[in-house]
Amino acid sequence: MKFGLRYCNTGPFAIDTSLAEELVLAGEAAGFESAWTVEHTVVPSGYESAYPYSPDGKMAGGVEDMLMPDPLMWMAYMAGITSTIKFATGILIVPQHNPVVAAKQIATLDYMSGGRVLIGIGVGWMREEFDAIGVPFDDRGRRTDEYVAAMRELWTSDRPTFHGEFVNFDAAYCRPQPVQDSVPIIVGGDSKVAARRAGRLGDGYFPARGAPAELLDLARATAVEHGRNPDDLELTTSMPDDPDEIRALAARGVSRIVVPVSPLAGLQTAISTPEEATRFGEIIATKPVA
């Protein structure tokens, strides 16, 4: 079992850069595999779109002006002061990004960090944010699927060429390419659509909350339907309230658990200081999970 730190670019770790550095360095020293970020480029005041992970439809208790550094920039900064811990988006709102530019940024980060990048993806839920960025909201699912395919072409092909509904290029060299064969794409989301997308095109699946058996099974079944090996689909879940459930999650095929470091969006806070990251690392080191 691998363990990650979740939402590291939020809360006190967004406010105080030195505290974020301490957290990530402590996590690396304690044996955490990855540090995860989250993205909102803008949060328009008075948004009416319903946040899908809280009863009142609002993020983090309704706070709109939260400090949330850009995930890729944050990851690049932290990669420069670390050596082994991986960095992940959880998630990057893919349809809000130009896929060719994003592919370049992500590949550069992977190349310069020595292959330490994971890209968790989502389609987004806040229509007002899409409007502010100038990106269509209603076709975001199709855009996400096509953008992922285009980015993988740029990351892996000798002469990247792609022709789709939204993206078109011929022999468009995009160098450097990732150190990894292709940057892993981990599909996030607590919905059947997200689970199916993970099974269809993802390298992994990360439900946003808990470990819903129905969705994990659906992701694996969809992989089979598309001629893919379901065992190649890496399953990530959030830290359960009861640590004794970790072994049961491992038995169900979960191979990574991410531990919250801030109360954003109502997540139970398991770690809130670099010292707690160190203590948690010591605990999991003495209780390995096969």
Residue, then its C-alpha position, 0 to 999 in steps of 0.5 A: m500500500k502506498f500513502g499520499l498527502r492530499y490537498c497540499n496546496t490548500g489551507p495553512f499550507a497555501i497561506d504559508t509557503s514555508l509550512a508547505e515546504e516543511l509538510v512535503l519534506a517531512g512527508e518525503a522523509a516519512g515515506f509518503e509516496s505522493a503529495w496531491t493538489v487540487e485546482h480552481t483557477v477562479v471561483p466566481s463570487g455567488y456561484e450557483s453551480a452545486y458542489p457535488y460533495s457537500p450537502d449545501g452545494k458549496m465548497a469548504g463551508g461556502v468560502e469563495d475567496m480561498l487561497m489555492p495556488d495553481p497545482l502545476m506551478w506548486m508541484a514544480y516548486m516543490a519538486g525542486i526541493t525534493s528528490t523522491i516524493k511524487f506529485a499529483t493533481g487531484i484533480l486537474i480540470v482538463p477541459q479548462h486547459n489547452p491540451v497541447v500547452a498542458a502536455k508541454q507543461i506536464a512533460t517538462l515537469d515530469y522530465m525535470s523531476g525525474g518522472r515524479v508526476l501523476i495527473g489526476i483528472g476531472v471534467g469540472w462542475m462549476r459552470e461559472e468558472f468555465d464561463a470566466i475562462g471562456v471554455p464551453f461547459d456542456d461539451r466538457g466530457r468529450r473535450t476531456d476524453e479527446y484532450v487526454a488522447a491528444m496529450r498521450e500522443l504528444w508524450t509518446s509518439d516520435r512524430p505526434t499527429f492527432h486529428g479530432e473534434f477539438v484538437n488537430f496537429d501534424a508531426a508536432y514535436c513536443r520536447p521534452q517528452p516525459v521520463q515515464d513512458s507516459v504520465p499516468i492519468i488517474v480519473g477522479g470523481d464519485s460518479k458512474v460516468a467517472a468510473r466508466r471513464a477510468g475503466r475506458l481510458g485511465d491508468g487509475y481511478f480515484p473516487a473523491r470520497g470514500a471507497p464505494a464498492e459499486l464505483l470501484d467494481l464498475a471501473r474495473a468492469t468497464a476496463v474489461e469491456h474495453g479489452r483492458n486488464p482491470d488489474d492495470l487500473e490503479l485504485t486510489t481512495s481517501m483515508p478511511d475514518d477507521p484505519d483498521e479498514i485499510r487491510a480490507l481496502a487492500a484486499r479489494g485492490v486498492s493500492r494507494i490511500v491519500v490522507p487529508v491535510s486540510p478540512l477543505a470540502g468537509l474532509q476529515t483532517a488526519i494530518s494538519t502539521p508536518e510533525e503529524a506527517t512524520r508521526f503518521g509515516e512512522i506508524i504506517a512503516t511499522k504496520p505494513v499493508a501487503 
